[in-house]
């Protein structure tokens, strides 16, 4: 029968606890063979006697789970043999228990009669609350559910959080498929906004607060209260100007509508959602632009969904325009170098959106966002392991997360360039109406210059 590690790092038997004694070096072994009257031996005996009286080396008297007599430290907690075996078996098999009452079957101070039927859900909860460490179990988990349960409890213990068995993913494969299916469905619906651009001649006049607080839309023709202006035609080509489709605004709008489908959207305040989107909407838009260019348009140069080159047209400031187009390519280059597939893109985009590290985000709202971010991070890690194996999976996971740094750098350069162009326009055009026409949209302006 397996045994758990004692506090000294050794194993203890089922019936007794081995006292923690220091390892003897060569000199101490020599001193053991000295005569009883020698001084070194008496010093060693005195040291061992004191060491044995330390609290952590005393056999505990009460099991912290069921309050029956304990037989030693098991998985770092004073416990009886029954609770030790029960905890080990539950972790190894990954079984899920449910209390039929109110989850307080083991509360109180009375000794639990383990010879009778004991609520297994409450007993397992009590083991975790007592501090039993699943990582101290020497036996390997027999199922994926058991391995996930072990990691989850260890993480909760590290963070000092209370364990809730109802939040455990006991079927990892089904949960992964469910999340990927949901993200795929959402992405497919939002293609109507991102890929089609704004209707010709129409402009979205809403501000960021109005867009965030409105219902989810999946097509630009559903945008309420759009304004119309005649489409401008190029003098050189005789064709409508590309900006009349306003793909820049539609890609950011798609990111905002995308955020409304997440669980945290209904749990956090409007001000928190606006604060979060001011930091993440452009990041998600850049991810989508890079993925559409790389996987669908098969180009190594960033393109709009209609196939035209992304960025401002070449006019007077040629070198400046080229510089802007160069930093717009950063995320695309990262996608190509890592050969990101669709599932990795979907999960990475969800992780980027659920950024709980945004400054000034209230603590309660931060926890909602962080909780959802952890779910997508776990799914991405699991997917990397499935696709690349246990040897290369973690490295693949790290490489994908490194794209977040590329996104942050690209966004910073985009916002700096935007403020620079805005300052030039403010000096050149004093009329507010002219400046309003230079603005891509109110939403985009609030995202770039909050």
N, C-alpha and C positions, 0 to 999 in steps of 0.2 A: 504494500500500500504506500502511496506517495506521501512524502512528508514535506512540510513547509519550512522555509528558512527561519532560523532564530535570529535574534538581534545581533548576534556576533557574525552572521553570515554563514554559519554552519546549519546542518539539518538536525531537527529534533525528532524523536520517536513519537509514536502515537500515545505512549503511556507516561513519558517523563520529559523533563526539560533539561538540556545540557547547559551547565553554567558556562558563561563566557569567560575564558581564561586567555591571557595574552600568549602569543606564540613565543617559544623559548629560542633565543639565539644560541650560538656556540658557547659563549662564555657562561650563560646561565646553565647550559647542560653540564658544563664542567663543575659549576658551583653545586649542582645537585648531588654530585658524588663526594663532596667534601664531608668532613667529620661533623657531628652534631654540634660540637663546641665552636665551630668556626663562625665568624661574624657574618660573612656573605650569605650563608644559608639562613640564618635567623632573619636577615633583612628580607630575603625573598619570601619566607613564610609570613612575615608580617605584612608584606605587600599583597600577597594572595588573599590573606584573610580580609583585608580592607576591601579589595576588589569584589569579593563575593558578597559583601554587604550592600553594594550599590543597588538601588531600587530596580534598575532594568535587568539585574541578574537574579532577581528573586522570582520564584515560581508564583504566578498570580493565583489569586484565590477564587475570583468570580468571573464568569464569562460575561462579556459586555453585551452579548446579544440576547441570551436567554436567562442570564443571571443564575445559572447552575454552576457548580464547582468547575473551575477551569483547570486544564491539565498543562497549560503552557501558552507561549506566544505563537499564534498561527497567523501567518500573513500580516505580521506586525501588530496583532491585536490579541489581548488575553481572551481565550475562548476554550470552549469544551470541544471534545472530539466530534460531536454531532454537528455543531455549527460550522466547524472547520470543514468537515466533509461536505456538508450541504453547499457552502459557498463555492468550494472547489468544483463540485459537480455542476453547479449552475453555470459557472463561467465557462467551463470546458465544453458543455453542450450548447450553451447559448439559449437555454429555454426561457420562455416568457410566461410570467405568472400574473394573475389578476385577482385582486382582493374582492370578495363578494360583499364586503361591508363598507366601512368608511376608512380603510387603510390605517387603522390604529389598533390592530389586534394584539400587538406586543407592547403597547404602551402601559405605563404603570411601573411599580417597583416589585411586584410579586414574581416569584420564581416560576418560569414557564415549564410546564410538564411536557417535555419533548417525547415522552412515551405515547402521548395522545396525539391526535392529528393537529398539526400547527399550520396556520395560514402561511403558505410558502412565499407569497408575494410580500407580506409584511416582514417575514423572517429575512428575506433577501435584502429588503430595504434597510432593515436594522443592521445587517452585516456591513452594508456600505456606509451607513451613518456612523457606525462604530469605528470605521477607518480601515477595514480590511483591504489590503492592496492586491488587486488582481495581477499586477506585474510580478508579484512574488510567487505566483503559481508556476511550478517547474513544468508541469504537463502542458503540451500544446493544445490549443483549442481545436476541437474536432470539426467545427463548422465555421463558415464565414460569419454567422450570427454571433458565435461565441467570441471570435476575434474582435468584431466591432464592439461588442459589449465590454470586453476587457479594455479596449482603448478609450471608450467613452467614459467609463467609470474612473480610469486613471486621469483623464483630462479634467473631469469634474473635481476630483480630489485636489489636483494641482491648482486649479482656479478658485478653490474654496466654495464651489457652488453645490447646491443640494441636488442629489441625483433623483431623477424622475423616470421611472421605468416606462412610462407611457410615451416618452419621446425617443425611445431607442428604435433604430432601424433594424428590425430583425430579419428582414429579407432584403439584403443589400442590392441584389441584381434587379429585383422588381422596383425598388425605390429609385435606382439609377435610371432605369428605363422610363419610369413615370415622369421624372423630372426632365429628362431629355425630350420626351414626347411633348410635354407641356411647353418647353421653350421653343421647340421646332414649330409647333402650332402657332404660337404668338408671333414668331419671326415671319412665318408665311402670311399671316394676316396683315402685318405692318408693311409688307412689300408695296401695298397700294399707296402708302404715303411716301416711302423713301424712293422708290423707283420711278414713280410717275411725276414727281415734282408738283409744283403748284399749277393749277389750271391757267392756261394762257391768259394773261391780262389781269388776273385776280391777285389780290394781296391779302394776307392774314393780318388784320389790324389789332388782334388781341395782345394783351401783355402776358407775361409769364404767370402771374397769379391767376388770371382768368383761365388760361390753358390748363394749368395744373388742377384747378378745382372743378373743371368740367368733366363730363363723362368721357369714357374711352371712345375714340373714333379710329376706324381702320382704313379710311380713304379720305383724300383731301377734298373731295366734293362734298363731304359731310361737315366741313368747317363752317361754323355759323358766322354771319355778318361779315362776309368778305367784301372788300371794296374792289371796284373794277376801273381800270384805266386802259386806254387804247394801247395795243402792243406796238412797241417801237421796232422799226425795221432798219437794218443796217444799210448805210448808204453804199457800201462797197459790194455786198453780196445780194442785197435785196431780200434777205431772209430775216425772220424775227431774231432778235438778240437772245443769246442763251440765258441771260439773267432773267428773262421774262418767265422762265420755268422755275426759277429760284430753288434749285436743288439744295443749296446751303441751308435755307430755312426748313425745307421739308425733311432733311436728314436729322436736324435737331428736334423738329417736331415729332418725328418717329421715335426718338430716344425718350421724349417726355411721355408719349402715349405708352411706350414700352414699360416705363416705371410704374404706371398705374395698374399693371397686371400683377405686381408683386404683393406679397402678404403685408409687408411693412407699410405699404401705401395707405391702408385703411387703419393703421395703428398709430401713425405719427401725425403731428400737427401740420397744418398747411405751411407755416413758416419753416418748419424743418424740411419739408419736401422741397420747397423752393431753394433753401440753402444747399441741400444735397444736389439738386439738379444743376445749380450754378457751377458746381465743380465736376459733375459726372456726365452731363448731357453731351457735351462736346467730345468727351472721351469715347462714349458709346457710339456717337456719330462717326468718329474717325475709325473705330473698329469696323463698323458696318461698311463704310466706304472702302476700306482696305480689303475686306472679305469679298465684296461684290466685284471689285476690280481683279482680285487674284483668282477667285474660283469661278466666277461667272463670265466676266469679260476677258479672262485669260490675258491680261496685260501686265507688263512690268512698269508701267507708268500710271499713276493714279488718274482715274477717269470718273466722270459723272455717269449716272446710269444710262444716259442716252449715247455714251461713247465719246463725248467731247472731253478734252483735257481739263482736269480739275485745277481750279485757281483762276486768278484774274487774267484777262487777255493781254498779250504783249502790246504795249503802247510806248509811252515815252520812257519811263524808268525801267528799261530792259533789265539791267543787272539786279535791281531790287526785286522785280517780278520773278526772276530766275532764282533768287535766294529764297523767296517765299515758297515757290514750287518745290525747292529742294527739301525744306523741312516738312512740307506736307507729305513727302514720300516715306518718312521714317517708319510709320506703322506698317506700311505696305512692304517695305524691305524686311522688317522683322517677320511678317507673315510668310514671305517667300523663303527666307533663310531657314525658318523652322518648319515649313510645309504644313501649316496649321490646317487641320481638317474641320468639317462643319461642327461636329460635336464639341471639339476643343474651343472653337470660336464662340459657340452658344454659352458654354459654361464660363469661359473667361469674361464674356460680356456681362453676364449676371454678377460675377465677382466684382468687376469694375464698378457696376452700378451701386452695389451694396457696400459703399465705402463708409464705414463707421468712423473713420479718422478725420472726417471733415471738421474743420474748426468751428467752435461755437454751437455744435450740435448738442441739444439737451441730453442728459445722461440716459433717461428712460428711452428716448427715441434712438439713441445710439445703440442700446442693447437690442432693440427690435431689429435694427439694420444688421448688427453684428451677428445675431443669431441666424439670420437668413444667409448671410455671407458664408458662415461656417458650413452650412448645408451644401452650398454650391462648390465650395473648396474641397470638401470631402468627396463629392461626386467626381470632380475633376481628377483628384488624386486616384480614386478607385478606377476611373476610366484609363488613366495612364498606366496603372498596374496591369489592367486587362489587356491593353494594346501592346505594351512594351515589356511586360514581365517585371518581376520583382527586382531584377538587377538594374534595368534601365528606366523603369517607371518613375522612380523619384527624381532622377535627373531630368526627365522629360517634363515633369511637373514644375520643377524649378525654372526650366527654360521658358515655359509658358508664362509663369508669373513674372519673369523678367521683362516681358513685353509691357507690363504695367508701367515700368520706369520709362520706357520709350514713349508711351502714351503721354505721361506727365510732361516730359520734356517737349514733345511736339505741341501740346496744348499751351504751355508757357510761351513758346515762340509765336504761336498763332495769336494769342491775346496781346502780346507785346506789339506785334505787327499791326493788329487791329487798332490799338490805341494810337499808334504812330500815324496811321492813315486818317484816323478820326481827327487828330490834332491838325493835320495838314488841311483837311476839308473845312475845319472850323475857322482857320485863318483865311482860307481862300473864299469861302462862301459865308457871308455874314447873315444872309437871309435864312431864318429857321425853316422855312418851307423847302428851300433847296437842300438843306442839310437832312431834312426828313426823307427826301427822295433818295439821298445817298445811302441811307440806312437800309440794310437788307430786310430787317423786320424788327419789331419791338422785342419779340422773344429772343432773337439772336443777339440784339444789343444788350439785353439784360444778362444774358449768359456770358458774353465776352467782357462786359464792363459792369459787374454787379455793384 
